[in-house]
C-alpha cells in the first residue's frame, strides 16, 4: 500500500456535507491530495466523484496526516465527532468559500465552515467549529462561542454575544446590542426560522416569531 502525505475528509455525507465538499475542493491546500467523505453509516461507496467511507476505514488509510472538516449541523454531535477525531490523532480543518468575506480584527477558531456569501465584518471573536451557512453575516463587535450554528441568511448585527452550542435558524434577525450591553443568546438556545430577536434569549430556550418569544409547548 502506498502512503500519501495528506488526505482530507468531509465528515458527513448528507446534504450539508455535499454542499461543503466543492468548497473544500477549491481550497488551495487540498490541491494534489485526495478528498473523501467520511460517515458513520456510509450511504454509498462514491458520491459526487469522491469516495465515501466509514470512520474506521478512514483511520486505516495510510497517510502522513489526515484532516477532517465536520459538516454536521447539530453542535452537540459536532463536538462529539470533533473530540473523537482529535483523540484519534486527526487534524480538525476549517473550510471557507472563496467568496466569503472576513474583514479586520476577526479571530476564528479551528473547524469553522464559512459557506458562500458569508460575511464577518470587524472586531469579531469566533470560537471553535462555527458553521455559517449561505448568505449569513456577523457584524462588528460580536462574540460567538464554540459549536455555534447559523442556518442560511442569519443576520447577526453588532454587539451580540452568542454562547456555545446555540443554533440560529434560517432567516433569523438578531437585533443590534449596545456597547457594554450586548444582546445575548444563551448557551444551547435555539432561535427559530425567521425569528426577530429583540431581547436576550436564556440558555436552553427555544424562541420563535416576530418579536421572538419562548415557544409554547403543548
Backbone as ProteinMPNN parsed JSONL, in Angstrom:
{"seq_chain_A": "XXXXXXXXXXXXXXXXXXXXXXXXXXXXXXXXXXXXXXXXXXXXXXXXXXXXXXXXXXXXXXXXXXXXXXXXXXXXXXXXXXXXXXXXXXXXXXXXXXXXXXXXXXXXXXXXXXXXXXXXXXXXXXXXXXXXXXXXXXXXXXXXXXXXXXXXXXXXXXXXXXXXXXXXXXXXXXXXXXXXXXXXXXXXXXXXXXXXXXXXXXXXXXXXXXXXXXXXXX", "coords_chain_A": {"N_chain_A": [[0.844, -1.198, 0.0], [0.562, 2.209, -0.836], [1.767, 5.036, 0.828], [0.341, 8.209, 1.321], [1.056, 11.742, 1.55], [-0.846, 13.482, 2.68], [-4.346, 13.444, 3.466], [-7.664, 14.537, 2.977], [-10.839, 15.055, 4.518], [-14.397, 15.292, 4.447], [-16.515, 15.126, 7.044], [-19.51, 13.644, 7.15], [-21.934, 12.816, 4.99], [-24.315, 13.779, 4.15], [-26.821, 16.23, 3.166], [-25.647, 18.805, 3.849], [-22.925, 18.199, 4.022], [-22.435, 17.508, 1.347], [-22.733, 19.982, 0.195], [-20.564, 21.327, 1.256], [-18.339, 19.996, 0.266], [-17.563, 20.866, -2.464], [-16.526, 23.391, -1.816], [-14.366, 22.714, -0.242], [-12.875, 21.367, -2.145], [-12.054, 23.434, -3.753], [-10.189, 24.687, -2.243], [-6.88, 25.824, -1.926], [-5.007, 24.314, -0.399], [-5.769, 21.67, -0.601], [-5.071, 20.823, -3.059], [-3.802, 18.414, -5.227], [-4.117, 16.399, -3.367], [-6.122, 13.712, -2.026], [-9.639, 13.965, -1.544], [-12.192, 12.914, 0.56], [-15.412, 11.61, 1.559], [-16.486, 11.03, 4.864], [-18.417, 8.964, 6.911], [-20.478, 7.785, 9.551], [-22.354, 5.909, 8.867], [-22.034, 4.995, 5.945], [-23.728, 6.011, 3.036], [-23.417, 5.302, 0.359], [-20.861, 4.044, -1.882], [-19.529, 5.884, -3.396], [-19.739, 9.364, -3.996], [-20.722, 12.139, -5.741], [-18.323, 12.077, -7.152], [-16.398, 11.483, -5.245], [-14.812, 9.269, -2.945], [-16.638, 7.461, -0.461], [-16.514, 6.603, 2.876], [-16.379, 4.624, 5.893], [-15.774, 5.773, 9.279], [-13.907, 4.172, 10.598], [-12.614, 2.951, 8.411], [-11.442, 5.186, 7.274], [-9.62, 5.916, 9.278], [-7.898, 3.798, 8.961], [-6.527, 4.283, 6.623], [-3.436, 4.698, 4.92], [-1.518, 7.342, 5.608], [0.408, 10.323, 5.964], [-0.598, 12.616, 7.29], [-3.903, 13.347, 8.406], [-6.83, 15.171, 7.702], [-9.82, 16.624, 8.864], [-12.948, 18.044, 8.21], [-15.789, 18.818, 9.923], [-18.938, 18.403, 8.953], [-21.559, 18.687, 10.199], [-24.658, 19.701, 11.312], [-25.795, 19.845, 13.905], [-24.686, 21.108, 16.897], [-23.924, 19.783, 19.29], [-23.525, 17.106, 18.499], [-21.567, 17.621, 16.623], [-19.443, 18.451, 18.249], [-18.906, 16.084, 19.679], [-18.054, 14.391, 17.603], [-15.827, 15.839, 16.692], [-14.198, 15.785, 18.985], [-13.719, 13.037, 19.106], [-12.273, 12.691, 16.755], [-9.962, 14.234, 17.29], [-8.925, 12.829, 19.495], [-8.139, 10.552, 18.205], [-5.984, 11.373, 16.805], [-6.351, 12.928, 14.537], [-6.447, 15.861, 12.424], [-8.309, 18.776, 12.929], [-10.042, 20.662, 10.604], [-10.54, 23.702, 8.83], [-12.931, 25.125, 6.562], [-13.53, 27.375, 3.967], [-15.541, 29.287, 1.808], [-14.524, 30.65, -1.346], [-15.563, 33.157, -1.835], [-16.352, 34.078, 0.618], [-16.317, 36.679, 3.038], [-14.034, 38.172, 5.164], [-13.203, 40.581, 7.375], [-11.538, 43.185, 9.21], [-9.601, 42.427, 12.154], [-10.65, 39.917, 13.038], [-11.096, 36.974, 14.727], [-11.032, 33.518, 14.41], [-11.887, 30.324, 15.495], [-10.563, 26.926, 15.201], [-11.837, 24.539, 12.814], [-13.993, 25.773, 11.58], [-16.69, 26.403, 9.248], [-17.317, 28.304, 6.551], [-19.688, 29.285, 4.436], [-20.696, 30.003, 0.952], [-20.957, 33.519, 0.242], [-20.972, 34.425, 2.839], [-20.365, 36.831, 5.408], [-18.106, 38.279, 7.662], [-17.588, 41.003, 9.579], [-15.947, 43.297, 11.325], [-13.734, 43.257, 14.186], [-14.404, 40.854, 15.681], [-14.914, 37.916, 17.564], [-14.686, 34.497, 17.274], [-15.497, 31.231, 18.237], [-14.56, 27.709, 18.412], [-15.282, 25.541, 15.657], [-17.405, 26.851, 14.234], [-20.285, 27.157, 12.27], [-21.364, 28.769, 9.439], [-23.895, 29.227, 7.361], [-25.009, 29.727, 3.905], [-25.179, 33.147, 2.809], [-25.252, 34.299, 5.351], [-24.447, 36.698, 7.947], [-22.088, 38.263, 10.216], [-21.889, 41.013, 12.179], [-20.047, 43.91, 13.416], [-18.119, 43.783, 16.5], [-18.973, 41.422, 17.804], [-19.265, 38.44, 19.765], [-18.825, 35.085, 19.477], [-19.472, 31.85, 20.545], [-18.274, 28.429, 21.047], [-19.0, 25.799, 18.695], [-21.297, 26.863, 17.518], [-24.099, 27.296, 15.4], [-25.166, 28.666, 12.367], [-27.934, 28.743, 10.344], [-28.968, 29.183, 6.845], [-28.813, 32.632, 5.75], [-28.769, 34.127, 8.163], [-28.931, 37.011, 10.172], [-26.808, 38.605, 11.991], [-26.404, 41.164, 13.936], [-24.487, 44.062, 15.167], [-22.584, 44.038, 18.299], [-23.338, 41.638, 19.77], [-23.597, 38.717, 21.736], [-23.162, 35.329, 21.405], [-23.611, 32.338, 22.871], [-21.998, 29.111, 23.563], [-22.896, 26.325, 21.49], [-25.339, 27.282, 20.567], [-28.101, 27.514, 18.269], [-29.033, 29.08, 15.34], [-31.747, 29.802, 13.413], [-32.831, 29.603, 9.927], [-32.904, 32.678, 8.213], [-33.241, 34.208, 10.5], [-33.216, 37.202, 12.494], [-31.08, 39.055, 14.439], [-31.271, 41.542, 16.696], [-29.313, 44.522, 16.92], [-27.077, 44.951, 19.631], [-25.87, 46.997, 22.392], [-22.874, 48.908, 23.037], [-21.149, 47.595, 25.749], [-23.497, 46.536, 26.689], [-24.448, 44.004, 25.404], [-26.682, 42.216, 23.174], [-27.69, 39.012, 24.116], [-27.476, 35.615, 23.319], [-28.203, 32.724, 24.844], [-26.376, 29.813, 26.092], [-26.744, 26.883, 24.2], [-29.231, 27.659, 23.253], [-32.039, 27.913, 20.983], [-32.91, 29.578, 18.124], [-35.678, 30.174, 16.238], [-36.665, 29.621, 12.768], [-36.792, 32.519, 10.813], [-37.233, 34.161, 13.004], [-37.32, 37.216, 14.902], [-35.152, 38.603, 16.942], [-35.207, 40.54, 19.727], [-34.599, 40.785, 22.348], [-32.621, 39.482, 25.098], [-31.918, 35.968, 24.994], [-32.544, 33.253, 27.021], [-30.297, 30.664, 28.268], [-30.618, 27.523, 26.728], [-33.221, 27.983, 25.882], [-36.005, 28.023, 23.532], [-36.905, 30.066, 20.973], [-39.336, 31.789, 18.978], [-40.879, 33.551, 16.209], [-42.003, 37.009, 15.595], [-42.046, 39.82, 17.41], [-39.425, 37.69, 18.736], [-40.418, 35.081, 20.878], [-40.616, 32.837, 23.736], [-41.077, 29.443, 22.832], [-44.236, 27.98, 22.997], [-44.957, 25.054, 24.507], [-46.903, 22.143, 23.901]], "CA_chain_A": [[0.0, 0.0, 0.0], [1.339, 3.442, -0.942], [1.387, 6.079, 1.782], [0.284, 9.573, 0.796], [1.442, 12.724, 2.572], [-2.024, 14.035, 3.346], [-5.672, 13.159, 2.929], [-8.649, 15.453, 3.555], [-12.171, 14.446, 4.569], [-15.594, 15.952, 4.952], [-17.276, 14.184, 7.872], [-20.925, 13.871, 6.909], [-22.239, 12.668, 3.562], [-25.696, 14.205, 3.928], [-26.955, 17.425, 2.335], [-24.678, 19.865, 4.119], [-21.61, 17.713, 3.622], [-22.322, 17.6, -0.11], [-22.558, 21.402, -0.138], [-19.231, 21.763, 1.691], [-17.276, 19.346, -0.498], [-16.98, 21.704, -3.525], [-15.729, 24.453, -1.202], [-13.102, 22.084, 0.152], [-12.146, 21.031, -3.368], [-11.492, 24.672, -4.297], [-9.191, 25.216, -1.318], [-5.55, 25.529, -2.46], [-4.251, 23.33, 0.384], [-6.158, 20.304, -0.961], [-4.606, 20.52, -4.41], [-2.944, 17.235, -5.361], [-4.424, 15.422, -2.341], [-7.462, 13.156, -2.157], [-10.728, 14.4, -0.676], [-13.181, 11.841, 0.7], [-16.459, 11.734, 2.558], [-16.49, 10.062, 5.965], [-19.739, 8.918, 7.521], [-20.618, 6.615, 10.424], [-23.157, 4.944, 8.108], [-21.88, 5.449, 4.561], [-24.914, 5.68, 2.241], [-22.968, 4.743, -0.918], [-19.399, 3.942, -1.943], [-18.997, 7.068, -4.061], [-20.726, 10.436, -4.018], [-20.252, 13.345, -6.438], [-16.943, 11.905, -7.591], [-15.494, 11.262, -4.118], [-15.036, 8.058, -2.173], [-17.349, 7.566, 0.81], [-16.027, 5.505, 3.713], [-16.666, 4.684, 7.325], [-14.731, 6.402, 10.083], [-12.857, 3.178, 10.817], [-11.843, 2.8, 7.177], [-10.623, 6.39, 7.119], [-8.49, 5.797, 10.208], [-6.985, 2.778, 8.473], [-5.788, 4.715, 5.438], [-2.031, 5.03, 5.113], [-1.295, 8.753, 5.282], [1.205, 11.037, 6.952], [-1.519, 13.451, 8.062], [-5.303, 13.31, 7.993], [-7.548, 16.385, 8.063], [-11.26, 16.403, 8.849], [-13.9, 19.13, 8.431], [-17.001, 18.156, 10.407], [-20.081, 19.095, 8.348], [-22.748, 18.224, 10.913], [-25.286, 20.939, 11.779], [-26.052, 19.802, 15.342], [-23.452, 21.464, 17.581], [-23.544, 18.765, 20.267], [-22.961, 15.982, 17.751], [-20.327, 18.109, 16.008], [-18.383, 18.42, 19.255], [-18.556, 14.689, 19.964], [-17.267, 13.889, 16.476], [-14.542, 16.542, 16.7], [-13.409, 15.243, 20.093], [-13.289, 11.697, 18.71], [-11.217, 12.851, 15.754], [-8.744, 14.718, 17.951], [-8.381, 11.744, 20.325], [-7.544, 9.573, 17.293], [-4.824, 11.968, 16.161], [-6.682, 13.623, 13.301], [-6.408, 17.317, 12.462], [-9.561, 19.443, 12.608], [-9.732, 21.501, 9.447], [-11.535, 24.725, 8.506], [-13.227, 25.291, 5.136], [-14.159, 28.664, 3.689], [-15.795, 29.583, 0.397], [-13.62, 31.653, -1.9], [-16.181, 34.485, -1.794], [-16.639, 34.523, 1.982], [-15.612, 37.931, 3.327], [-13.607, 38.333, 6.555], [-12.55, 41.896, 7.369], [-10.48, 43.499, 10.168], [-9.575, 42.001, 13.558], [-11.577, 38.803, 13.225], [-10.448, 35.742, 15.176], [-11.916, 32.377, 14.176], [-11.323, 29.078, 15.982], [-10.404, 25.851, 14.221], [-13.008, 23.741, 12.476], [-15.105, 26.578, 11.071], [-17.113, 26.279, 7.857], [-17.939, 29.539, 6.063], [-20.279, 28.956, 3.137], [-20.686, 31.128, 0.02], [-21.597, 34.8, 0.525], [-20.922, 34.747, 4.268], [-19.54, 37.991, 5.733], [-17.764, 38.629, 9.031], [-17.055, 42.346, 9.336], [-14.741, 43.704, 12.05], [-13.648, 43.132, 15.647], [-15.277, 39.724, 15.993], [-14.25, 36.73, 18.104], [-15.484, 33.306, 16.985], [-14.916, 30.045, 18.851], [-14.304, 26.521, 17.609], [-16.278, 24.808, 14.865], [-18.542, 27.698, 13.863], [-20.848, 26.95, 10.943], [-22.159, 29.879, 8.904], [-24.42, 28.797, 6.073], [-25.012, 30.73, 2.843], [-25.755, 34.486, 2.957], [-25.279, 34.777, 6.739], [-23.389, 37.651, 8.293], [-21.828, 38.663, 11.602], [-21.429, 42.401, 12.149], [-18.961, 44.323, 14.303], [-18.125, 43.673, 17.966], [-19.721, 40.247, 18.253], [-18.528, 37.314, 20.34], [-19.542, 33.844, 19.185], [-18.833, 30.759, 21.27], [-17.905, 27.192, 20.363], [-20.03, 24.913, 18.135], [-22.491, 27.635, 17.171], [-24.54, 27.017, 14.03], [-26.059, 29.571, 11.652], [-28.578, 28.277, 9.125], [-28.825, 30.219, 5.823], [-29.355, 34.002, 5.813], [-28.863, 34.683, 9.52], [-28.456, 38.392, 10.258], [-26.294, 38.826, 13.347], [-25.945, 42.551, 13.92], [-23.366, 44.372, 16.043], [-22.662, 43.956, 19.765], [-24.118, 40.464, 20.148], [-22.874, 37.568, 22.283], [-23.849, 34.056, 21.191], [-22.868, 31.372, 23.681], [-21.712, 27.804, 22.978], [-23.913, 25.357, 21.05], [-26.598, 27.896, 20.118], [-28.489, 27.278, 16.875], [-29.805, 30.212, 14.834], [-32.451, 29.274, 12.256], [-32.82, 30.294, 8.638], [-33.542, 33.984, 8.098], [-33.413, 34.897, 11.782], [-32.601, 38.518, 12.625], [-30.7, 39.365, 15.819], [-31.181, 42.995, 16.829], [-28.035, 45.024, 17.405], [-26.955, 45.338, 21.022], [-25.196, 48.265, 22.659], [-21.564, 48.745, 23.67], [-21.267, 47.37, 27.187], [-24.758, 45.846, 26.967], [-24.76, 43.268, 24.176], [-27.758, 41.241, 23.117], [-27.074, 37.724, 24.407], [-28.157, 34.356, 23.043], [-27.602, 31.852, 25.83], [-25.808, 28.511, 25.729], [-27.677, 25.854, 23.775], [-30.526, 28.204, 22.841], [-32.44, 27.732, 19.59], [-33.693, 30.674, 17.551], [-36.415, 29.573, 15.143], [-36.622, 30.173, 11.419], [-37.464, 33.795, 10.602], [-37.468, 34.894, 14.251], [-36.679, 38.518, 15.072], [-34.776, 38.598, 18.357], [-35.008, 41.906, 20.219], [-34.217, 40.702, 23.762], [-31.774, 38.346, 25.429], [-32.527, 34.642, 24.986], [-31.889, 32.464, 28.077], [-29.669, 29.399, 27.907], [-31.505, 26.387, 26.531], [-34.569, 28.367, 25.447], [-36.371, 28.0, 22.122], [-37.728, 31.244, 20.706], [-39.864, 31.857, 17.614], [-41.79, 34.651, 15.927], [-41.594, 38.407, 15.469], [-40.737, 39.596, 18.02], [-39.22, 36.322, 19.203], [-40.898, 34.744, 22.217], [-40.414, 31.423, 24.022], [-42.029, 28.523, 22.197], [-45.203, 27.385, 23.916], [-45.015, 23.614, 24.286], [-48.209, 21.557, 24.176]], "C_chain_A": [[0.883, 1.253, 0.0], [0.833, 4.461, 0.065], [1.399, 7.432, 1.087], [0.614, 10.538, 1.932], [0.243, 13.199, 3.383], [-3.288, 13.507, 2.689], [-6.67, 14.012, 3.691], [-10.034, 14.811, 3.483], [-13.216, 15.448, 5.022], [-16.36, 14.904, 5.743], [-18.75, 14.546, 7.76], [-21.211, 13.844, 5.424], [-23.694, 13.007, 3.267], [-25.699, 15.497, 3.121], [-25.892, 18.47, 2.585], [-23.273, 19.436, 3.737], [-21.385, 17.818, 2.125], [-22.177, 19.048, -0.57], [-21.146, 21.883, 0.204], [-18.125, 21.194, 0.807], [-16.728, 20.214, -1.636], [-16.151, 22.867, -2.986], [-14.361, 23.918, -0.802], [-12.232, 21.8, -1.071], [-11.468, 22.258, -3.967], [-10.415, 25.279, -3.411], [-7.79, 24.856, -1.804], [-4.805, 24.428, -1.698], [-4.611, 21.894, 0.022], [-5.659, 19.899, -2.342], [-3.611, 19.363, -4.372], [-3.176, 16.181, -4.277], [-5.86, 14.937, -2.491], [-8.405, 13.755, -1.122], [-11.776, 13.295, -0.64], [-14.286, 12.296, 1.642], [-16.258, 10.651, 3.624], [-17.857, 10.122, 6.624], [-19.822, 7.667, 8.395], [-21.453, 5.524, 9.76], [-23.112, 5.345, 6.638], [-23.068, 5.045, 3.684], [-24.58, 4.992, 0.926], [-21.449, 4.647, -0.863], [-18.756, 5.167, -2.572], [-20.102, 8.102, -4.178], [-20.105, 11.669, -4.661], [-18.758, 13.283, -6.768], [-15.936, 11.651, -6.49], [-15.828, 9.951, -3.412], [-15.787, 8.376, -0.881], [-16.938, 6.364, 1.643], [-16.433, 5.696, 5.161], [-15.509, 5.359, 8.05], [-13.579, 5.431, 10.306], [-11.988, 2.986, 9.597], [-10.941, 4.007, 6.945], [-9.408, 6.34, 8.038], [-7.448, 4.825, 9.681], [-6.2, 3.17, 7.237], [-4.349, 5.064, 5.797], [-1.795, 6.47, 4.656], [-0.454, 9.397, 6.367], [0.352, 11.891, 7.865], [-2.921, 13.307, 7.504], [-6.009, 14.543, 8.55], [-9.044, 16.15, 7.895], [-11.993, 17.725, 9.084], [-15.237, 18.476, 8.767], [-18.218, 18.949, 9.944], [-21.384, 18.529, 8.907], [-23.383, 19.437, 11.586], [-25.491, 20.976, 13.288], [-24.745, 20.021, 16.102], [-22.988, 20.431, 18.588], [-22.903, 17.569, 19.576], [-21.635, 16.388, 17.119], [-19.173, 18.083, 17.01], [-17.951, 16.989, 19.553], [-17.686, 14.105, 18.85], [-15.883, 14.533, 16.465], [-13.637, 16.005, 17.804], [-12.881, 13.85, 19.753], [-12.131, 11.786, 17.717], [-9.899, 13.265, 16.392], [-8.103, 13.602, 18.776], [-7.724, 10.666, 19.474], [-6.406, 10.166, 16.467], [-5.085, 12.647, 14.843], [-6.632, 15.131, 13.503], [-7.785, 17.876, 12.086], [-9.258, 20.586, 11.64], [-10.877, 22.475, 9.204], [-11.701, 24.842, 6.997], [-13.945, 26.626, 4.953], [-14.354, 28.826, 2.19], [-14.866, 30.701, -0.079], [-14.214, 33.054, -1.817], [-16.693, 34.865, -0.407], [-15.766, 35.732, 2.293], [-15.315, 38.01, 4.825], [-12.758, 39.593, 6.608], [-11.583, 42.042, 8.554], [-10.702, 42.883, 11.547], [-10.653, 40.959, 13.854], [-10.767, 37.563, 13.606], [-11.451, 34.599, 15.053], [-11.216, 31.109, 14.65], [-11.265, 28.015, 14.898], [-11.732, 25.14, 13.977], [-14.186, 24.518, 11.925], [-15.428, 26.197, 9.626], [-17.875, 27.551, 7.494], [-18.393, 29.29, 4.634], [-20.272, 30.177, 2.21], [-21.507, 32.325, 0.51], [-21.737, 35.095, 2.011], [-19.998, 35.945, 4.469], [-19.351, 38.108, 7.239], [-17.04, 39.966, 8.938], [-15.821, 42.639, 10.194], [-14.888, 43.505, 13.558], [-14.627, 42.079, 16.167], [-14.419, 38.582, 16.536], [-15.188, 35.537, 17.931], [-14.763, 32.087, 17.554], [-14.717, 28.902, 17.87], [-15.536, 26.076, 16.826], [-17.562, 25.607, 14.637], [-18.992, 27.347, 12.457], [-21.685, 28.163, 10.56], [-22.614, 29.493, 7.511], [-24.619, 30.002, 5.141], [-25.762, 32.019, 3.225], [-25.914, 34.94, 4.415], [-24.213, 35.849, 6.941], [-23.294, 37.848, 9.796], [-21.242, 40.063, 11.536], [-20.439, 42.671, 13.296], [-19.204, 43.991, 15.781], [-19.028, 42.55, 18.476], [-18.764, 39.206, 18.823], [-19.382, 36.07, 20.152], [-18.774, 32.692, 19.82], [-18.5, 29.569, 20.394], [-19.14, 26.449, 19.859], [-21.369, 25.624, 17.931], [-22.819, 27.388, 15.7], [-25.48, 28.11, 13.535], [-26.621, 28.832, 10.447], [-28.467, 29.39, 8.075], [-29.466, 31.562, 6.207], [-29.61, 34.503, 7.233], [-28.244, 36.079, 9.524], [-28.1, 38.681, 11.71], [-25.669, 40.209, 13.383], [-24.949, 42.828, 15.042], [-23.663, 44.208, 17.528], [-23.627, 42.848, 20.23], [-23.171, 39.403, 20.69], [-23.734, 36.326, 22.057], [-23.027, 32.976, 21.89], [-22.827, 29.999, 23.002], [-22.988, 27.036, 22.605], [-25.267, 25.989, 20.682], [-26.827, 27.586, 18.637], [-29.404, 28.412, 16.437], [-30.411, 29.808, 13.493], [-32.426, 30.181, 11.037], [-33.578, 31.625, 8.685], [-33.763, 34.721, 9.397], [-32.656, 36.227, 11.784], [-32.335, 38.764, 14.109], [-30.449, 40.862, 15.918], [-29.825, 43.408, 17.408], [-28.108, 45.364, 18.884], [-26.263, 46.68, 21.16], [-23.824, 48.004, 23.255], [-21.712, 48.63, 25.188], [-22.543, 46.665, 27.604], [-25.188, 45.068, 25.717], [-26.046, 42.458, 24.3], [-27.115, 39.867, 23.262], [-28.009, 36.57, 24.061], [-27.472, 33.304, 23.906], [-27.151, 30.505, 25.295], [-26.914, 27.521, 25.354], [-29.04, 26.357, 23.357], [-30.77, 27.935, 21.356], [-33.315, 28.913, 19.185], [-34.358, 30.14, 16.29], [-36.271, 30.304, 13.827], [-37.418, 31.478, 11.337], [-37.73, 34.6, 11.854], [-36.734, 36.235, 14.225], [-36.417, 38.694, 16.563], [-34.441, 40.014, 18.793], [-34.564, 41.943, 21.67], [-33.321, 39.494, 23.969], [-32.575, 37.048, 25.417], [-31.814, 33.794, 26.038], [-31.255, 31.181, 27.547], [-30.73, 28.306, 27.786], [-32.894, 26.707, 26.028], [-34.74, 28.169, 23.947], [-37.297, 29.183, 21.878], [-38.121, 31.281, 19.232], [-40.657, 33.145, 17.464], [-41.147, 36.008, 15.842], [-42.543, 39.278, 16.29], [-40.648, 38.187, 18.61], [-39.677, 36.16, 20.647], [-40.678, 33.264, 22.457], [-41.498, 30.56, 23.377], [-42.934, 27.915, 23.253], [-45.353, 25.906, 23.579], [-46.375, 23.079, 24.691], [-48.151, 20.658, 25.405]], "O_chain_A": [[1.846, 1.333, 0.763], [-0.366, 4.722, 0.152], [2.336, 7.765, 0.362], [0.475, 10.208, 3.109], [0.306, 13.305, 4.607], [-3.296, 13.168, 1.506], [-6.547, 14.192, 4.902], [-10.362, 14.117, 2.52], [-12.963, 16.32, 5.852], [-16.807, 13.904, 5.18], [-19.183, 15.606, 8.211], [-20.789, 14.732, 4.683], [-24.244, 12.574, 2.255], [-24.71, 15.828, 2.468], [-25.289, 18.976, 1.639], [-22.512, 20.229, 3.183], [-20.295, 18.168, 1.675], [-21.569, 19.313, -1.607], [-20.599, 22.747, -0.481], [-17.09, 21.834, 0.618], [-15.507, 20.3, -1.771], [-15.183, 23.286, -3.621], [-13.337, 24.574, -0.995], [-11.014, 21.972, -1.036], [-10.427, 22.14, -4.613], [-9.793, 26.274, -3.783], [-7.528, 23.684, -2.073], [-4.04, 23.679, -2.307], [-3.836, 20.982, 0.307], [-5.814, 18.746, -2.744], [-2.686, 19.358, -3.561], [-2.492, 15.158, -4.272], [-6.714, 15.652, -3.015], [-8.021, 14.016, 0.018], [-12.198, 12.797, -1.684], [-14.118, 13.238, 2.416], [-15.907, 9.512, 3.316], [-18.391, 11.205, 6.866], [-19.3, 6.614, 8.029], [-21.278, 4.343, 10.058], [-24.049, 5.966, 6.136], [-23.387, 3.86, 3.595], [-25.368, 4.187, 0.428], [-20.825, 5.114, 0.09], [-17.588, 5.462, -2.322], [-21.258, 7.763, -4.428], [-19.09, 12.183, -4.189], [-18.036, 14.277, -6.68], [-14.735, 11.606, -6.757], [-16.996, 9.577, -3.301], [-15.592, 9.435, -0.285], [-17.005, 5.228, 1.172], [-16.784, 6.796, 5.588], [-14.413, 5.498, 7.509], [-12.412, 5.814, 10.215], [-10.767, 2.87, 9.712], [-9.811, 3.865, 6.476], [-8.298, 6.68, 7.628], [-6.254, 4.999, 9.922], [-5.287, 2.446, 6.84], [-4.082, 5.65, 6.846], [-1.866, 6.773, 3.465], [-0.581, 9.063, 7.545], [0.552, 11.895, 9.08], [-3.114, 13.163, 6.297], [-5.818, 14.915, 9.708], [-9.483, 15.553, 6.912], [-11.698, 18.441, 10.04], [-15.755, 17.676, 7.989], [-18.502, 20.027, 10.466], [-22.199, 17.967, 8.175], [-22.717, 20.132, 12.353], [-25.372, 22.04, 13.895], [-23.809, 19.23, 15.98], [-21.786, 20.215, 18.736], [-21.864, 17.074, 20.012], [-20.69, 15.599, 17.082], [-18.049, 17.73, 16.652], [-16.757, 16.713, 19.667], [-16.705, 13.41, 19.117], [-14.881, 13.85, 16.253], [-12.444, 15.793, 17.584], [-11.739, 13.518, 20.07], [-11.144, 11.057, 17.822], [-8.846, 12.714, 16.073], [-6.882, 13.442, 18.761], [-6.851, 9.943, 19.954], [-5.918, 9.529, 15.533], [-4.147, 12.922, 14.095], [-6.76, 15.617, 14.627], [-8.357, 17.503, 11.061], [-8.331, 21.368, 11.848], [-12.046, 22.118, 9.355], [-10.741, 24.681, 6.243], [-14.861, 26.955, 5.706], [-13.454, 28.54, 1.4], [-14.478, 31.577, 0.694], [-13.475, 34.036, -1.738], [-17.395, 35.866, -0.264], [-14.615, 35.801, 1.864], [-16.223, 37.928, 5.652], [-11.714, 39.669, 5.961], [-10.87, 41.089, 8.867], [-11.826, 42.823, 12.044], [-11.45, 41.1, 14.781], [-9.858, 37.16, 12.879], [-12.58, 34.699, 15.533], [-10.08, 30.842, 14.255], [-11.838, 28.173, 13.821], [-12.625, 25.144, 14.824], [-15.282, 23.968, 11.813], [-14.564, 25.733, 8.881], [-18.933, 27.84, 8.053], [-17.573, 29.107, 3.734], [-19.886, 31.267, 2.632], [-22.579, 32.177, 1.098], [-22.547, 35.937, 2.397], [-18.976, 36.069, 3.794], [-20.316, 38.043, 8.001], [-15.996, 40.062, 8.294], [-14.722, 42.246, 9.803], [-15.981, 43.571, 14.12], [-15.527, 42.359, 16.958], [-13.331, 38.317, 16.026], [-16.334, 35.562, 18.382], [-13.555, 31.933, 17.37], [-14.706, 29.102, 16.655], [-16.671, 26.219, 17.279], [-18.665, 25.094, 14.826], [-18.168, 27.25, 11.547], [-22.61, 28.537, 11.281], [-21.807, 29.437, 6.583], [-24.42, 31.149, 5.544], [-26.814, 31.987, 3.863], [-26.652, 35.89, 4.675], [-23.219, 35.908, 6.218], [-24.251, 37.638, 10.542], [-20.207, 40.274, 10.903], [-20.059, 41.764, 14.036], [-20.344, 43.928, 16.24], [-19.753, 42.717, 19.457], [-17.608, 39.11, 18.412], [-20.522, 36.011, 20.612], [-17.561, 32.579, 19.647], [-18.447, 29.673, 19.169], [-20.19, 26.461, 20.501], [-22.433, 25.045, 18.149], [-21.922, 27.285, 14.862], [-26.465, 28.442, 14.196], [-25.859, 28.344, 9.612], [-27.921, 30.45, 8.38], [-30.495, 31.619, 6.881], [-30.575, 35.23, 7.467], [-27.174, 36.3, 8.955], [-28.965, 38.961, 12.54], [-24.546, 40.406, 12.92], [-24.602, 41.916, 15.793], [-24.815, 44.233, 17.96], [-24.582, 43.091, 20.967], [-22.074, 39.213, 20.165], [-24.893, 36.281, 22.47], [-21.875, 32.737, 21.53], [-23.516, 29.755, 22.012], [-24.001, 27.092, 23.302], [-26.247, 25.265, 20.507], [-25.883, 27.419, 17.864], [-30.422, 28.681, 17.073], [-29.685, 29.505, 12.546], [-32.054, 31.353, 11.107], [-34.723, 31.693, 9.131], [-34.414, 35.766, 9.404], [-31.601, 36.361, 11.163], [-33.247, 38.692, 14.932], [-29.524, 41.386, 15.299], [-29.27, 42.73, 18.273], [-29.069, 45.981, 19.344], [-26.089, 47.409, 20.183], [-23.624, 46.983, 23.914], [-22.334, 49.481, 25.824], [-22.666, 46.237, 28.752], [-26.164, 45.426, 25.057], [-26.443, 42.066, 25.398], [-26.111, 39.58, 22.61], [-29.174, 36.552, 24.457], [-26.288, 33.023, 23.719], [-27.505, 30.111, 24.184], [-27.886, 27.344, 26.089], [-29.938, 25.548, 23.124], [-29.832, 27.755, 20.58], [-34.328, 29.204, 19.822], [-33.671, 29.699, 15.369], [-35.819, 31.448, 13.774], [-38.579, 31.531, 11.743], [-38.395, 35.634, 11.782], [-35.675, 36.37, 13.613], [-37.342, 38.908, 17.347], [-33.497, 40.619, 18.284], [-34.193, 43.0, 22.18], [-33.264, 38.596, 23.129], [-33.752, 37.025, 25.778], [-30.597, 33.628, 25.961], [-31.643, 30.68, 26.491], [-31.618, 28.184, 28.629], [-33.678, 25.794, 25.769], [-33.769, 28.148, 23.19], [-38.352, 29.29, 22.503], [-37.359, 30.867, 18.358], [-41.058, 33.759, 18.452], [-39.934, 36.161, 15.989], [-43.703, 39.457, 15.919], [-41.663, 37.574, 18.939], [-39.371, 36.978, 21.514], [-40.563, 32.497, 21.5], [-42.678, 30.911, 23.381], [-42.467, 27.403, 24.271], [-45.82, 25.551, 22.497], [-46.94, 23.502, 25.699], [-49.164, 20.075, 25.791]]}, "name": "protein", "num_of_chains": 1, "seq": "XXXXXXXXXXXXXXXXXXXXXXXXXXXXXXXXXXXXXXXXXXXXXXXXXXXXXXXXXXXXXXXXXXXXXXXXXXXXXXXXXXXXXXXXXXXXXXXXXXXXXXXXXXXXXXXXXXXXXXXXXXXXXXXXXXXXXXXXXXXXXXXXXXXXXXXXXXXXXXXXXXXXXXXXXXXXXXXXXXXXXXXXXXXXXXXXXXXXXXXXXXXXXXXXXXXXXXXXXX"}
